[in-house]
């Protein structure tokens, strides 16, 4: 008896494929219409794959749809050519404004089209990072060749950024989180259509890095995303990270309106006026408003145009505190793999930056995380001095380098990621890693500090035009194997594997033992990484923190 999935495949897929040599394109039927992709070969194993780039999943969010939740794409009649990258969403890159508002597209790369003689393949859906204000799904940045070599389908998507994706007025007129809602609509499209590309709708792994990783975390908390994915991989970010949550969004939105001489007597008036301003001008003005606010507010306490708590309404993506949702088990529970790099906080410490850092020497209370909710100035100053002494001793913050990078790493990444993992492990299988490998593919040259910086691991997942050593290539092979194993089996080391040095990566146990895979030149299993730092922060939150917490 033919399964319903096979019947769907037979009835909806059209292949224009006479031979691998002669034909350069292929057509697939989606729920919205026909799409024409192209045929390529992977750089690793020279395996044939089929690329469909720039498939629209939502109506262009322009005009009266600007700042509104995304609307499903309408059907099209002709064959839609989808063989090149769509424009990225509006952002600034190296001081140049790039992209378009009409940017809600996704890409599907598959090593196999539907075939009744072959099983459907697992699917990996990638969400890019970039602080919720930058990022791209373009092939040159996220070429998935090595994933395709392991027989998984790779999907990447665009979502609105900055003011366009995360403007919030704190009410139901402009509640915010449209970037996350874009991702949600893309996930729904993937769930409904991936079978037409040979993918298994019941084996979808959602993964991302930095802001993309925090986005994955938010999807596990939103009832709107429940059931749209089956596993999750979080690289260097969760919804517990201070930076992943906006505490000043509505305030800055109204300041932006005032700067643009907009009538601010009602949210409706603000929305109408902002919908009628040139997109690039609005982008620039929003960046100016953000930079002005950071002169008084602390950027480490949360990006401004980022996820917010919405008023409770039918379209709300998130209306309850992230920390409290996880603490009470009120979230979508799926097997999760997550981790961080060994020196996430690495940055160039310029003389200008050192001048900015003087604020922490003059006012140690500014070192206290906003999510501790300490209102008493005297108590906050006491806690700030404890943090300052823990990381800097008697050395001024403004004159520190290595200690500063470690503080940023622990405060912005290690503490929140480990706490998220620990709490998640009470409900579902949770695998923690720490990436230590210092190689060329990370893109960092002339290291002045030991450790792996934020985003370096991406060079071991996606194709790069960088000369790689044998050790670099082996690390990449191991990373891809671990990631795709998890996507296929929900376990990164399901069987003994010489490539993985026969390691068995165990999940975190329910008694909070932090089993961890250390990814370096060799793979090793360890317990409780960065334990001294995590213990310091846990004791600080337990003694001085005031619940309920939103982040940690």
C-alpha positions as CSV (number, residue, x, y, z in Angstrom):
1,X,0.0,0.0,0.0
2,X,1.4,3.4,-1.0
3,X,1.8,5.8,2.0
4,X,0.1,9.3,1.9
5,X,3.6,10.9,1.8
6,X,4.5,8.9,-1.3
7,X,1.2,9.7,-2.9
8,X,1.8,13.4,-2.2
9,X,5.3,13.2,-3.7
10,X,3.9,11.5,-6.9
11,X,1.2,14.0,-7.3
12,X,3.1,17.2,-6.7
13,X,6.6,16.8,-8.0
14,X,7.6,17.6,-11.6
15,X,11.1,16.9,-12.6
16,X,12.6,18.3,-15.8
17,X,15.6,16.0,-15.7
18,X,16.7,14.2,-18.8
19,X,20.3,13.5,-17.6
20,X,22.7,14.8,-15.1
21,X,24.9,16.1,-17.9
22,X,22.5,17.7,-20.2
23,X,19.9,19.4,-18.0
24,X,20.8,22.4,-15.8
25,X,17.4,23.1,-14.2
26,X,14.6,21.3,-12.5
27,X,11.0,22.2,-11.6
28,X,9.2,21.3,-8.4
29,X,5.6,22.0,-7.6
30,X,4.9,23.7,-4.2
31,X,1.6,24.5,-2.6
32,X,1.9,28.0,-4.1
33,X,3.1,27.1,-7.6
34,X,5.9,25.8,-9.7
35,X,9.5,26.7,-8.9
36,X,12.5,26.2,-11.2
37,X,15.9,25.6,-9.5
38,X,19.3,24.6,-10.8
39,X,21.6,21.7,-10.4
40,X,25.0,21.9,-8.8
41,X,27.8,19.8,-7.3
42,X,29.2,20.0,-3.8
43,X,32.8,21.1,-3.3
44,X,33.5,18.2,-1.0
45,X,32.3,15.0,-2.6
46,X,31.3,16.4,-5.9
47,X,27.7,15.2,-5.2
48,X,24.8,16.3,-7.3
49,X,22.4,18.7,-5.5
50,X,19.4,20.8,-6.5
51,X,19.2,24.4,-5.4
52,X,16.1,26.5,-5.2
53,X,17.1,30.0,-4.2
54,X,14.8,32.9,-3.5
55,X,11.4,31.2,-3.0
56,X,9.0,33.7,-1.6
57,X,7.2,32.7,1.6
58,X,5.4,35.9,2.4
59,X,4.0,39.0,0.7
60,X,6.6,41.8,0.4
61,X,6.3,43.7,3.7
62,X,6.2,47.1,2.1
63,X,3.8,50.0,2.2
64,X,0.9,49.4,4.5
65,X,2.4,46.0,5.4
66,X,5.6,47.6,6.8
67,X,5.8,46.9,10.6
68,X,2.9,44.4,10.4
69,X,3.1,40.6,10.9
70,X,4.0,38.8,7.7
71,X,1.3,37.7,5.3
72,X,1.4,34.4,3.5
73,X,2.5,34.5,-0.1
74,X,-0.2,34.4,-2.7
75,X,-0.1,31.6,-5.3
76,X,1.5,32.3,-8.7
77,X,0.6,30.9,-12.1
78,X,3.8,30.8,-14.1
79,X,6.9,28.8,-13.3
80,X,8.9,30.9,-10.9
81,X,12.7,31.0,-11.5
82,X,14.4,30.4,-8.2
83,X,18.1,29.9,-9.1
84,X,19.8,33.0,-7.6
85,X,20.0,34.5,-4.1
86,X,17.2,36.9,-3.2
87,X,18.1,40.4,-1.8
88,X,19.1,40.4,1.8
89,X,16.9,42.4,4.2
90,X,17.9,46.0,4.8
91,X,21.0,46.4,6.9
92,X,24.3,48.2,7.2
93,X,27.5,46.4,6.1
94,X,30.9,48.1,6.4
95,X,29.1,51.5,6.6
96,X,27.1,50.8,3.5
97,X,23.3,50.3,3.5
98,X,22.4,47.1,1.6
99,X,19.3,45.1,0.9
100,X,15.6,45.6,0.3
101,X,12.4,45.6,2.2
102,X,11.1,43.0,-0.2
103,X,13.3,40.3,1.3
104,X,11.2,37.5,2.7
105,X,12.5,34.5,0.7
106,X,14.0,31.2,1.5
107,X,16.4,28.7,-0.1
108,X,16.1,24.9,-0.4
109,X,19.1,22.8,-1.2
110,X,18.5,19.1,-1.5
111,X,20.8,16.2,-2.6
112,X,17.8,14.1,-3.6
113,X,14.4,14.8,-5.1
114,X,11.4,12.7,-4.1
115,X,11.7,9.1,-5.3
116,X,9.4,6.3,-4.2
117,X,12.4,4.0,-3.9
118,X,14.2,6.3,-1.4
119,X,13.3,7.4,2.0
120,X,12.6,11.1,2.7
121,X,15.6,13.0,4.1
122,X,16.0,14.9,7.4
123,X,15.8,18.6,7.1
124,X,18.0,21.3,8.7
125,X,16.7,24.8,8.7
126,X,19.3,27.6,9.3
127,X,18.6,31.0,10.9
128,X,21.5,33.5,10.5
129,X,22.9,35.6,13.3
130,X,23.9,39.3,13.3
131,X,22.5,40.9,16.4
132,X,19.0,41.1,14.9
133,X,20.3,43.9,12.7
134,X,22.4,42.1,10.0
135,X,22.8,38.7,8.4
136,X,22.2,36.9,5.1
137,X,21.2,33.5,3.8
138,X,23.2,34.0,0.6
139,X,25.1,31.0,-0.7
140,X,28.5,32.6,-0.5
141,X,28.0,33.0,3.2
142,X,26.1,29.9,4.1
143,X,27.0,27.4,1.3
144,X,25.7,24.1,2.7
145,X,27.8,21.7,0.5
146,X,29.2,19.7,3.5
147,X,25.7,19.2,4.9
148,X,24.4,17.9,1.6
149,X,27.3,15.4,1.4
150,X,25.8,13.8,4.5
151,X,22.4,13.4,2.9
152,X,20.3,16.1,4.7
153,X,18.3,18.8,3.1
154,X,19.4,22.3,4.0
155,X,17.0,25.3,4.1
156,X,18.0,28.9,4.9
157,X,15.7,31.9,5.2
158,X,15.7,35.7,5.4
159,X,13.9,37.6,8.1
160,X,13.4,41.3,8.7
161,X,16.1,43.1,10.7
162,X,16.6,46.2,12.8
163,X,13.8,48.6,12.9
164,X,11.9,46.8,10.2
165,X,11.9,43.5,12.0
166,X,11.8,44.5,15.6
167,X,10.1,47.9,16.0
168,X,7.7,47.8,18.9
169,X,5.5,50.5,20.4
170,X,4.6,48.2,23.3
171,X,1.0,47.8,22.4
172,X,-1.2,45.9,19.9
173,X,-0.8,48.5,17.2
174,X,2.9,47.6,16.8
175,X,3.6,44.8,19.3
176,X,6.9,43.9,17.8
177,X,8.8,40.6,17.0
178,X,8.0,40.7,13.3
179,X,11.4,39.2,12.5
180,X,10.6,36.2,14.6
181,X,7.1,36.1,13.1
182,X,8.8,36.0,9.6
183,X,10.8,33.0,10.7
184,X,7.7,31.3,12.0
185,X,5.8,31.8,8.7
186,X,8.9,30.4,6.9
187,X,8.8,27.4,9.2
188,X,5.1,26.8,8.4
189,X,5.9,27.0,4.6
190,X,8.7,24.5,5.1
191,X,6.5,22.2,7.1
192,X,3.9,22.2,4.3
193,X,6.2,22.0,1.3
194,X,9.4,20.2,2.2
195,X,8.1,16.8,1.2
196,X,8.0,18.2,-2.4
197,X,11.8,18.5,-2.2
198,X,12.3,15.0,-0.8
199,X,12.3,16.1,2.9
200,X,10.7,14.6,5.9
201,X,8.3,17.0,7.5
202,X,8.6,15.0,10.8
203,X,12.4,15.4,10.9
204,X,13.1,19.1,10.9
205,X,16.0,20.4,12.9
206,X,16.0,24.2,13.5
207,X,19.5,25.6,14.1
208,X,21.2,29.0,14.1
209,X,24.1,31.0,15.5
210,X,24.1,34.1,17.8
211,X,20.9,36.0,17.2
212,X,19.8,33.1,15.0
213,X,20.5,30.7,17.9
214,X,18.5,32.9,20.3
215,X,15.7,32.9,17.7
216,X,15.7,29.1,17.8
217,X,15.3,29.4,21.5
218,X,12.4,31.8,21.2
219,X,10.7,29.4,18.8
220,X,10.7,26.7,21.5
221,X,8.9,29.2,23.8
222,X,6.2,30.4,21.3
223,X,3.0,28.4,20.9
224,X,2.9,29.5,17.3
225,X,6.0,27.5,16.5
226,X,5.0,24.4,18.4
227,X,5.2,21.3,16.1
228,X,7.0,23.1,13.3
229,X,10.4,21.5,14.2
230,X,11.5,18.4,16.0
231,X,15.1,19.1,17.1
232,X,17.1,22.3,17.9
233,X,20.8,23.3,17.7
234,X,21.8,26.5,19.4
235,X,25.2,28.0,18.6
236,X,26.4,30.8,20.9
237,X,23.0,32.2,22.0
238,X,19.8,31.5,23.8
239,X,16.8,33.6,24.9
240,X,18.5,33.8,28.4
241,X,21.3,36.0,26.9
242,X,21.1,39.6,28.1
243,X,21.7,40.9,24.5
244,X,18.8,38.8,23.0
245,X,16.0,40.8,24.7
246,X,15.1,44.4,24.3
247,X,14.3,46.4,27.4
248,X,14.2,49.8,25.7
249,X,12.6,49.1,22.3
250,X,9.3,51.0,22.7
251,X,11.0,53.9,24.3
252,X,13.5,54.3,21.5
253,X,10.8,53.8,18.9
254,X,9.0,56.8,20.2
255,X,12.2,58.8,20.4
256,X,12.8,57.9,16.8
257,X,9.3,59.2,15.9
258,X,10.0,62.4,17.7
259,X,13.3,62.9,15.9
260,X,11.5,62.4,12.6
261,X,8.9,65.1,13.7
262,X,6.1,62.6,13.7
263,X,2.9,63.2,15.7
264,X,3.3,60.9,18.7
265,X,-0.1,61.4,20.2
266,X,-1.2,57.9,19.1
267,X,0.5,54.7,18.0
268,X,-1.7,54.7,14.9
269,X,-0.3,58.1,13.9
270,X,3.3,56.9,14.5
271,X,2.7,53.7,12.5
272,X,1.1,55.5,9.5
273,X,3.9,58.1,9.4
274,X,6.7,55.5,9.7
275,X,5.1,53.4,6.9
276,X,5.5,56.4,4.6
277,X,9.2,57.2,5.1
278,X,11.8,56.1,2.7
279,X,13.2,52.8,3.8
280,X,16.9,53.7,3.7
281,X,16.3,57.0,5.5
282,X,14.3,55.2,8.2
283,X,17.1,52.6,8.6
284,X,19.7,55.3,9.0
285,X,17.6,57.3,11.4
286,X,16.9,54.2,13.5
287,X,20.6,53.5,13.7
288,X,21.3,57.0,14.9
289,X,18.6,56.7,17.6
290,X,20.1,53.4,18.7
291,X,23.6,54.8,18.9
292,X,22.4,57.9,20.8
293,X,20.6,55.7,23.4
294,X,23.7,53.5,23.9
295,X,25.6,56.6,25.1
296,X,23.5,56.5,28.3
297,X,22.1,52.9,28.3
298,X,24.3,49.9,28.4
299,X,24.3,47.8,25.2
300,X,25.3,44.7,27.1
301,X,21.9,44.8,28.8
302,X,20.1,44.1,25.6
303,X,19.9,45.2,22.0
304,X,17.3,47.8,21.3
305,X,15.7,46.5,18.1
306,X,15.4,42.9,19.3
307,X,12.7,40.5,20.7
308,X,10.3,42.0,23.2
309,X,7.5,40.9,25.4
310,X,4.2,41.7,23.6
311,X,0.9,42.4,25.1
312,X,-1.2,39.3,25.2
313,X,-3.2,39.2,22.0
314,X,-4.1,36.5,19.3
315,X,-1.0,37.2,17.2
316,X,1.4,37.5,20.1
317,X,4.7,35.5,19.5
318,X,6.0,36.0,23.0
319,X,4.1,37.5,25.9
320,X,5.7,35.8,28.9
321,X,9.3,36.0,30.3
322,X,11.6,33.5,28.7
323,X,13.3,32.4,31.9
324,X,10.0,31.8,33.7
325,X,8.6,29.8,30.8
326,X,11.5,27.4,30.9
327,X,11.6,27.3,34.7
328,X,8.0,26.2,34.8
329,X,8.3,23.8,31.8
330,X,5.9,25.9,29.7
331,X,7.6,25.5,26.4
332,X,7.9,23.2,23.3
333,X,10.2,20.4,24.4
334,X,12.6,18.9,21.8
335,X,16.0,17.3,21.9
336,X,18.5,20.1,21.9
337,X,22.2,20.5,21.2
338,X,23.9,23.8,22.2
339,X,27.2,25.3,23.1
340,X,29.6,28.2,22.8
341,X,33.1,29.0,21.7
342,X,36.0,29.3,24.2
343,X,36.4,33.1,24.0
344,X,33.0,34.5,22.7
345,X,33.8,37.9,24.1
346,X,36.9,38.5,21.9
347,X,37.0,42.0,20.4
348,X,39.5,44.6,19.4
349,X,40.1,46.8,22.5
350,X,40.8,50.2,20.9
351,X,41.7,53.3,22.7
352,X,38.3,54.7,22.1
353,X,36.7,51.6,23.6
354,X,39.0,52.0,26.6
355,X,37.6,55.5,27.2
356,X,34.1,54.1,27.1
357,X,35.1,51.5,29.6
358,X,36.0,54.1,32.2
359,X,32.3,54.2,33.1
360,X,32.7,50.8,34.8
361,X,35.6,52.0,36.9
362,X,33.8,55.1,38.0
363,X,30.5,53.3,38.5
364,X,31.0,49.6,39.2
365,X,27.2,49.1,39.5
366,X,27.1,49.3,35.7
367,X,28.7,45.8,35.7
368,X,25.6,44.4,37.3
369,X,23.3,42.5,34.8
370,X,20.0,44.3,34.3
371,X,18.2,41.0,34.7
372,X,19.2,40.8,38.4
373,X,16.5,43.4,39.0
374,X,18.4,45.2,41.7
375,X,16.8,48.6,42.3
376,X,18.6,49.7,45.5
377,X,21.6,51.8,44.3
378,X,23.7,51.0,47.4
379,X,23.1,47.2,47.0
380,X,23.8,47.4,43.3
381,X,27.1,49.2,43.9
382,X,28.1,46.4,46.4
383,X,27.3,43.7,43.8
384,X,29.1,45.7,41.1
385,X,32.2,45.8,43.2
386,X,32.1,42.0,43.8
387,X,31.9,41.5,40.0
388,X,34.7,43.9,39.4
389,X,37.0,42.3,41.9
390,X,36.1,38.8,40.6
391,X,37.3,39.6,37.1
392,X,39.7,42.5,37.4
393,X,41.0,42.4,40.9
394,X,42.6,45.9,41.6
395,X,43.2,46.5,37.9
396,X,41.0,49.2,36.2
397,X,38.5,47.7,33.8
398,X,39.6,50.4,31.2
399,X,43.2,49.1,31.2
400,X,42.3,45.4,31.1
401,X,42.4,43.2,28.0
402,X,42.4,39.4,28.6
403,X,40.3,39.8,31.8
404,X,37.9,42.0,30.0
405,X,37.4,39.5,27.2
406,X,36.8,36.7,29.7
407,X,34.3,38.9,31.6
408,X,32.3,39.6,28.4
409,X,32.4,35.9,27.4
410,X,31.1,34.8,30.8
411,X,28.5,37.5,31.2
412,X,27.1,37.5,27.7
413,X,27.4,33.9,26.8
414,X,28.7,31.2,29.2
415,X,26.4,32.0,32.1
416,X,23.1,32.3,30.2
417,X,23.9,29.4,27.9
418,X,24.8,27.0,30.7
419,X,21.8,28.0,32.7
420,X,19.5,27.5,29.8
421,X,21.0,24.0,29.1
422,X,20.8,23.1,32.8
423,X,17.1,24.0,33.0
424,X,16.3,22.5,29.6
425,X,17.8,19.2,30.6
426,X,15.1,18.6,33.2
427,X,12.6,18.1,30.4
428,X,14.3,16.8,27.3
429,X,17.7,15.4,26.1
430,X,20.2,18.2,26.1
431,X,23.8,18.1,24.7
432,X,26.3,20.7,25.6
433,X,29.6,21.5,23.7
434,X,32.5,23.9,24.0
435,X,34.4,24.7,20.8
436,X,38.1,25.2,21.4
437,X,39.7,24.6,18.0
438,X,41.9,27.5,16.8
439,X,42.2,27.0,13.0
440,X,42.3,29.0,9.8
441,X,38.7,28.3,8.7
442,X,37.4,30.5,11.6
443,X,38.8,33.5,9.6
444,X,40.7,34.9,12.5
445,X,44.4,35.8,11.8
446,X,47.2,37.0,14.0
447,X,45.6,35.9,17.3
448,X,46.6,38.2,20.2
449,X,44.5,36.2,22.7
450,X,44.2,32.4,23.1
451,X,40.7,31.3,22.4
452,X,38.0,31.0,19.7
453,X,36.0,34.1,19.0
454,X,32.3,34.5,18.4
455,X,31.1,33.0,15.0
456,X,34.5,31.2,14.3
457,X,32.8,27.8,14.3
458,X,30.8,28.8,11.2
459,X,33.9,28.3,9.1
460,X,33.7,24.6,9.9
461,X,30.1,24.2,8.8
462,X,29.9,26.3,5.6
463,X,32.1,26.4,2.6
464,X,34.8,29.0,2.8
465,X,37.4,30.3,0.3
466,X,40.2,29.8,2.8
467,X,43.1,27.4,2.6
468,X,42.6,24.7,5.1
469,X,45.1,22.4,6.8
470,X,44.5,18.7,7.2
471,X,43.6,19.4,10.8
472,X,41.1,22.1,9.7
473,X,39.5,19.7,7.3
474,X,39.2,17.0,9.9
475,X,37.6,19.4,12.4
476,X,35.1,20.4,9.7
477,X,34.3,16.7,9.0
478,X,33.8,16.1,12.7
479,X,31.6,19.1,13.1
480,X,29.4,18.2,10.1
481,X,29.1,14.6,11.3
482,X,28.1,15.6,14.8
483,X,25.5,18.2,13.5
484,X,24.0,15.9,10.9
485,X,24.0,12.9,13.3
486,X,21.9,15.0,15.7
487,X,19.5,16.0,12.8
488,X,19.1,12.4,11.8
489,X,19.0,10.6,15.1
490,X,18.5,13.1,17.9
491,X,21.9,11.9,19.2
492,X,25.2,13.4,17.9
493,X,27.1,10.1,18.6
494,X,24.6,7.4,18.0
495,X,27.3,4.7,17.2
496,X,31.0,4.3,17.6
497,X,32.7,6.3,14.9
498,X,36.5,6.5,14.2
499,X,36.0,10.0,12.7
500,X,34.7,11.1,16.0
501,X,37.4,9.2,17.8
502,X,34.8,6.8,19.1
503,X,33.6,9.3,21.6
504,X,30.2,9.0,23.3
505,X,28.7,12.5,23.9
506,X,26.3,12.1,26.8
507,X,23.4,14.5,27.5
508,X,23.3,16.6,30.6
509,X,21.9,14.5,33.4
510,X,18.9,15.4,35.5
511,X,21.1,16.1,38.5
512,X,22.7,19.0,36.6
513,X,26.0,17.3,35.9
514,X,27.1,19.3,32.8
515,X,28.4,16.5,30.5
516,X,30.2,18.4,27.8
517,X,31.9,17.6,24.5
518,X,35.1,19.6,24.0
519,X,35.7,20.2,20.3
520,X,39.4,20.8,19.7
521,X,42.2,19.1,17.7
522,X,40.9,16.1,19.6
523,X,37.4,15.4,20.8
524,X,37.2,14.9,24.6
525,X,34.3,14.6,27.1
526,X,34.5,16.8,30.2
527,X,32.3,17.8,33.1
528,X,31.2,21.3,34.2
529,X,33.2,23.6,31.9
530,X,33.9,27.1,33.3
531,X,32.7,25.9,36.6
532,X,34.3,28.6,38.8
533,X,32.8,31.4,36.8
534,X,29.3,29.7,36.6
535,X,29.4,29.0,40.3
536,X,30.3,32.7,41.1
537,X,27.4,33.9,39.0
538,X,24.9,31.4,40.3
539,X,25.7,32.4,43.9
540,X,25.4,36.0,43.0
541,X,22.0,35.6,41.4
542,X,20.8,33.4,44.3
543,X,21.8,35.9,46.9
544,X,21.1,39.3,45.2
545,X,18.9,38.6,42.2
546,X,15.2,39.5,42.4
547,X,12.8,37.2,40.5
548,X,11.0,36.9,38.3
549,X,13.8,36.9,35.8
550,X,13.5,37.5,32.0
551,X,17.0,36.6,31.0
552,X,19.9,35.3,33.2
